[in-house]
Amino acid sequence: MTSKDLAQLAVRILAGHKAQEPVVLDVKGLCGFADYFLICSGTSRRHVQALAQHLQEGLREAGVRPLGVEGLEEANWVLLDYNDLVVHLFLKPLREFYDLEGLWVDASRLEVEPYVSVPAASPS
């Protein structure tokens, strides 16, 4: 699975659990530690925790495990490191405050709309 495929699968999983405003930034060539950032919001701390849990379960079914997970207990900002894909799950006020999309303004955006409306397929 390519890093782009992983990002697309992650978007489908999170969209299937009502993640808000998903954005995928292509940071290849802009940073040395990832190819893509996936940024989205949850409606509450519990929702952010559930999004992280569903993402980990869905990607585990595809044979992918995170290298690290940070912030799960507080769930204001949860970071899941999948090596070439770094997932940022925010409460909306923190997402606006840290404005990662603004910090990485030079990154191109991967189109997410086709993946938001298509349910994640179970790996065979």
PyRosetta script that sets phi, psi and omega in degrees:
from pyrosetta import init, pose_from_sequence

init()
pose = pose_from_sequence("MTSKDLAQLAVRILAGHKAQEPVVLDVKGLCGFADYFLICSGTSRRHVQALAQHLQEGLREAGVRPLGVEGLEEANWVLLDYNDLVVHLFLKPLREFYDLEGLWVDASRLEVEPYVSVPAASPS")
pose.set_psi(1, 128.1)
pose.set_omega(1, 178.0)
pose.set_phi(2, -75.8)
pose.set_psi(2, 165.8)
pose.set_omega(2, 177.9)
pose.set_phi(3, -64.0)
pose.set_psi(3, -32.6)
pose.set_omega(3, 177.3)
pose.set_phi(4, -68.0)
pose.set_psi(4, -43.1)
pose.set_omega(4, 176.4)
pose.set_phi(5, -59.3)
pose.set_psi(5, -41.6)
pose.set_omega(5, 179.4)
pose.set_phi(6, -62.4)
pose.set_psi(6, -44.3)
pose.set_omega(6, 178.8)
pose.set_phi(7, -62.0)
pose.set_psi(7, -42.3)
pose.set_omega(7, -179.9)
pose.set_phi(8, -65.8)
pose.set_psi(8, -41.4)
pose.set_omega(8, 177.5)
pose.set_phi(9, -64.1)
pose.set_psi(9, -42.3)
pose.set_omega(9, 179.1)
pose.set_phi(10, -61.4)
pose.set_psi(10, -40.7)
pose.set_omega(10, 177.4)
pose.set_phi(11, -60.8)
pose.set_psi(11, -45.6)
pose.set_omega(11, -179.5)
pose.set_phi(12, -61.7)
pose.set_psi(12, -43.5)
pose.set_omega(12, -179.9)
pose.set_phi(13, -61.7)
pose.set_psi(13, -50.1)
pose.set_omega(13, -177.0)
pose.set_phi(14, -67.0)
pose.set_psi(14, -40.1)
pose.set_omega(14, 178.3)
pose.set_phi(15, -63.5)
pose.set_psi(15, -33.6)
pose.set_omega(15, 178.0)
pose.set_phi(16, -67.3)
pose.set_psi(16, -13.7)
pose.set_omega(16, 178.3)
pose.set_phi(17, -117.7)
pose.set_psi(17, 26.5)
pose.set_omega(17, 170.9)
pose.set_phi(18, 66.6)
pose.set_psi(18, 32.8)
pose.set_omega(18, 170.9)
pose.set_phi(19, -63.4)
pose.set_psi(19, 144.2)
pose.set_omega(19, -175.8)
pose.set_phi(20, -102.1)
pose.set_psi(20, 139.4)
pose.set_omega(20, 172.4)
pose.set_phi(21, 49.7)
pose.set_psi(21, 58.0)
pose.set_omega(21, 178.1)
pose.set_phi(22, -68.4)
pose.set_psi(22, 137.7)
pose.set_omega(22, 176.9)
pose.set_phi(23, -134.1)
pose.set_psi(23, 132.8)
pose.set_omega(23, 174.6)
pose.set_phi(24, -114.9)
pose.set_psi(24, 119.7)
pose.set_omega(24, 178.7)
pose.set_phi(25, -101.3)
pose.set_psi(25, 130.6)
pose.set_omega(25, 175.6)
pose.set_phi(26, -88.1)
pose.set_psi(26, 104.1)
pose.set_omega(26, -175.8)
pose.set_phi(27, -104.9)
pose.set_psi(27, 12.1)
pose.set_omega(27, 175.7)
pose.set_phi(28, -57.1)
pose.set_psi(28, 133.2)
pose.set_omega(28, -180.0)
pose.set_phi(29, 82.9)
pose.set_psi(29, -13.0)
pose.set_omega(29, 178.7)
pose.set_phi(30, -103.3)
pose.set_psi(30, -26.0)
pose.set_omega(30, 176.7)
pose.set_phi(31, -140.4)
pose.set_psi(31, 155.7)
pose.set_omega(31, -174.5)
pose.set_phi(32, -95.4)
pose.set_psi(32, 3.2)
pose.set_omega(32, -173.3)
pose.set_phi(33, -118.5)
pose.set_psi(33, -3.0)
pose.set_omega(33, -179.5)
pose.set_phi(34, -158.6)
pose.set_psi(34, 159.0)
pose.set_omega(34, 173.1)
pose.set_phi(35, -95.7)
pose.set_psi(35, -35.7)
pose.set_omega(35, -176.1)
pose.set_phi(36, -137.0)
pose.set_psi(36, 145.5)
pose.set_omega(36, 166.6)
pose.set_phi(37, -111.8)
pose.set_psi(37, 131.6)
pose.set_omega(37, 171.7)
pose.set_phi(38, -110.3)
pose.set_psi(38, 122.0)
pose.set_omega(38, -177.1)
pose.set_phi(39, -121.7)
pose.set_psi(39, 129.9)
pose.set_omega(39, 173.6)
pose.set_phi(40, -153.9)
pose.set_psi(40, 172.2)
pose.set_omega(40, -175.7)
pose.set_phi(41, -120.1)
pose.set_psi(41, 153.6)
pose.set_omega(41, 169.8)
pose.set_phi(42, -116.0)
pose.set_psi(42, 164.3)
pose.set_omega(42, -174.7)
pose.set_phi(43, -86.8)
pose.set_psi(43, -16.7)
pose.set_omega(43, -179.6)
pose.set_phi(44, -157.6)
pose.set_psi(44, 169.9)
pose.set_omega(44, 177.4)
pose.set_phi(45, -60.4)
pose.set_psi(45, -42.2)
pose.set_omega(45, 178.8)
pose.set_phi(46, -61.5)
pose.set_psi(46, -40.2)
pose.set_omega(46, 178.3)
pose.set_phi(47, -64.7)
pose.set_psi(47, -43.1)
pose.set_omega(47, 178.3)
pose.set_phi(48, -61.0)
pose.set_psi(48, -43.7)
pose.set_omega(48, 177.5)
pose.set_phi(49, -61.7)
pose.set_psi(49, -43.0)
pose.set_omega(49, 179.7)
pose.set_phi(50, -64.7)
pose.set_psi(50, -40.0)
pose.set_omega(50, 177.1)
pose.set_phi(51, -59.7)
pose.set_psi(51, -44.7)
pose.set_omega(51, 179.2)
pose.set_phi(52, -61.9)
pose.set_psi(52, -43.3)
pose.set_omega(52, -179.8)
pose.set_phi(53, -64.4)
pose.set_psi(53, -47.3)
pose.set_omega(53, -180.0)
pose.set_phi(54, -63.1)
pose.set_psi(54, -38.9)
pose.set_omega(54, 178.9)
pose.set_phi(55, -64.2)
pose.set_psi(55, -46.4)
pose.set_omega(55, 179.5)
pose.set_phi(56, -60.9)
pose.set_psi(56, -42.6)
pose.set_omega(56, 179.8)
pose.set_phi(57, -65.4)
pose.set_psi(57, -45.3)
pose.set_omega(57, -178.5)
pose.set_phi(58, -64.5)
pose.set_psi(58, -41.8)
pose.set_omega(58, 179.8)
pose.set_phi(59, -74.4)
pose.set_psi(59, -31.0)
pose.set_omega(59, 176.0)
pose.set_phi(60, -61.6)
pose.set_psi(60, -39.5)
pose.set_omega(60, 176.9)
pose.set_phi(61, -61.6)
pose.set_psi(61, -27.5)
pose.set_omega(61, 177.3)
pose.set_phi(62, -89.3)
pose.set_psi(62, 4.8)
pose.set_omega(62, 177.9)
pose.set_phi(63, 85.3)
pose.set_psi(63, 18.6)
pose.set_omega(63, -177.0)
pose.set_phi(64, -118.2)
pose.set_psi(64, 129.5)
pose.set_omega(64, 178.5)
pose.set_phi(65, -121.5)
pose.set_psi(65, 147.5)
pose.set_omega(65, 179.6)
pose.set_phi(66, -72.1)
pose.set_psi(66, 147.8)
pose.set_omega(66, 172.5)
pose.set_phi(67, -74.4)
pose.set_psi(67, -30.1)
pose.set_omega(67, 179.8)
pose.set_phi(68, -164.6)
pose.set_psi(68, 155.1)
pose.set_omega(68, 176.9)
pose.set_phi(69, -134.5)
pose.set_psi(69, 129.1)
pose.set_omega(69, -179.7)
pose.set_phi(70, -126.6)
pose.set_psi(70, 144.2)
pose.set_omega(70, 171.2)
pose.set_phi(71, 84.4)
pose.set_psi(71, 9.0)
pose.set_omega(71, -174.3)
pose.set_phi(72, -65.1)
pose.set_psi(72, -36.7)
pose.set_omega(72, -177.3)
pose.set_phi(73, -67.2)
pose.set_psi(73, -46.4)
pose.set_omega(73, 179.9)
pose.set_phi(74, -76.9)
pose.set_psi(74, -37.4)
pose.set_omega(74, 175.4)
pose.set_phi(75, 59.5)
pose.set_psi(75, 29.9)
pose.set_omega(75, 168.8)
pose.set_phi(76, -83.6)
pose.set_psi(76, -39.1)
pose.set_omega(76, 179.2)
pose.set_phi(77, -147.6)
pose.set_psi(77, 110.7)
pose.set_omega(77, 178.2)
pose.set_phi(78, -106.7)
pose.set_psi(78, 130.5)
pose.set_omega(78, 178.4)
pose.set_phi(79, -114.2)
pose.set_psi(79, 127.3)
pose.set_omega(79, 176.5)
pose.set_phi(80, -118.6)
pose.set_psi(80, 120.5)
pose.set_omega(80, -176.3)
pose.set_phi(81, -99.7)
pose.set_psi(81, 110.5)
pose.set_omega(81, 176.4)
pose.set_phi(82, -109.6)
pose.set_psi(82, 37.1)
pose.set_omega(82, 178.8)
pose.set_phi(83, 67.9)
pose.set_psi(83, -86.9)
pose.set_omega(83, -178.5)
pose.set_phi(84, -80.9)
pose.set_psi(84, -10.9)
pose.set_omega(84, 176.7)
pose.set_phi(85, -124.4)
pose.set_psi(85, 124.0)
pose.set_omega(85, 174.5)
pose.set_phi(86, -113.6)
pose.set_psi(86, 123.2)
pose.set_omega(86, -176.8)
pose.set_phi(87, -103.9)
pose.set_psi(87, 129.2)
pose.set_omega(87, 177.7)
pose.set_phi(88, -115.6)
pose.set_psi(88, 115.7)
pose.set_omega(88, 176.9)
pose.set_phi(89, -109.7)
pose.set_psi(89, 119.7)
pose.set_omega(89, -173.0)
pose.set_phi(90, -119.7)
pose.set_psi(90, 154.1)
pose.set_omega(90, 154.6)
pose.set_phi(91, -76.0)
pose.set_psi(91, 143.0)
pose.set_omega(91, -172.9)
pose.set_phi(92, -53.5)
pose.set_psi(92, -44.9)
pose.set_omega(92, -179.6)
pose.set_phi(93, -60.5)
pose.set_psi(93, -37.6)
pose.set_omega(93, 178.1)
pose.set_phi(94, -72.1)
pose.set_psi(94, -36.5)
pose.set_omega(94, 176.7)
pose.set_phi(95, -60.1)
pose.set_psi(95, -44.2)
pose.set_omega(95, 179.1)
pose.set_phi(96, -66.0)
pose.set_psi(96, -39.5)
pose.set_omega(96, -178.6)
pose.set_phi(97, -64.6)
pose.set_psi(97, -48.8)
pose.set_omega(97, -176.9)
pose.set_phi(98, -80.4)
pose.set_psi(98, -25.3)
pose.set_omega(98, 171.9)
pose.set_phi(99, 44.4)
pose.set_psi(99, 57.8)
pose.set_omega(99, 178.6)
pose.set_phi(100, -60.4)
pose.set_psi(100, -34.9)
pose.set_omega(100, 177.3)
pose.set_phi(101, -60.4)
pose.set_psi(101, -36.7)
pose.set_omega(101, 177.5)
pose.set_phi(102, -73.3)
pose.set_psi(102, -36.5)
pose.set_omega(102, 178.5)
pose.set_phi(103, -66.5)
pose.set_psi(103, -34.0)
pose.set_omega(103, -178.4)
pose.set_phi(104, -106.9)
pose.set_psi(104, 42.9)
pose.set_omega(104, -175.5)
pose.set_phi(105, -62.0)
pose.set_psi(105, -25.5)
pose.set_omega(105, 179.9)
pose.set_phi(106, -78.5)
pose.set_psi(106, -9.8)
pose.set_omega(106, 179.5)
pose.set_phi(107, -78.4)
pose.set_psi(107, 137.7)
pose.set_omega(107, 173.9)
pose.set_phi(108, -76.8)
pose.set_psi(108, 159.0)
pose.set_omega(108, -178.6)
pose.set_phi(109, -105.4)
pose.set_psi(109, 135.8)
pose.set_omega(109, 174.6)
pose.set_phi(110, -82.3)
pose.set_psi(110, 134.5)
pose.set_omega(110, 178.7)
pose.set_phi(111, -63.8)
pose.set_psi(111, 123.1)
pose.set_omega(111, -178.4)
pose.set_phi(112, -106.5)
pose.set_psi(112, -18.0)
pose.set_omega(112, -174.1)
pose.set_phi(113, -54.6)
pose.set_psi(113, -43.5)
pose.set_omega(113, 179.4)
pose.set_phi(114, -62.3)
pose.set_psi(114, -26.3)
pose.set_omega(114, -176.2)
pose.set_phi(115, -91.7)
pose.set_psi(115, -18.8)
pose.set_omega(115, 179.2)
pose.set_phi(116, -72.2)
pose.set_psi(116, -35.0)
pose.set_omega(116, -175.3)
pose.set_phi(117, -92.9)
pose.set_psi(117, -4.9)
pose.set_omega(117, -179.4)
pose.set_phi(118, -105.7)
pose.set_psi(118, 123.5)
pose.set_omega(118, 179.8)
pose.set_phi(119, -64.1)
pose.set_psi(119, 148.5)
pose.set_omega(119, 177.5)
pose.set_phi(120, -67.9)
pose.set_psi(120, 130.8)
pose.set_omega(120, 178.5)
pose.set_phi(121, -82.1)
pose.set_psi(121, 143.9)
pose.set_omega(121, 175.2)
pose.set_phi(122, -74.5)
pose.set_psi(122, 131.4)
pose.set_omega(122, 178.4)
pose.set_phi(123, -63.5)
pose.set_psi(123, 142.9)
pose.set_omega(123, -179.9)
pose.set_phi(124, -91.9)
pose.dump_pdb("model.pdb")
